[in-house]
Amino acid sequence: MDQTQSRDCKQLYARLQRLDFAIVELALYLDSYPDNVAALDYYHKLIAERETVAKAYAQGCGPMTIMDNKNPAKWEWGQTPWPWQNDM
């Protein structure tokens, strides 16, 4: 993995961490205010963004979960650096 790709992976992983935090916090808020339509809309927006970022990470950096191993010719799970190993 070259330095540019490593930096991109690091940035994608950091973005995933921020999105995961925001999603969990928003879910906790929605537990108390389930009728807040604006919060629910924002929750779905964050979920969609997370899916996009996770897909970009898996394509460019390697699978984050076993289910992200989409290469039909090669088992890549565990062959690439783990997300936290990308030259942090």
Helices and strands as residue ranges (DSSP letters): H 3-32, H 37-61, G 66-68, G 83-85
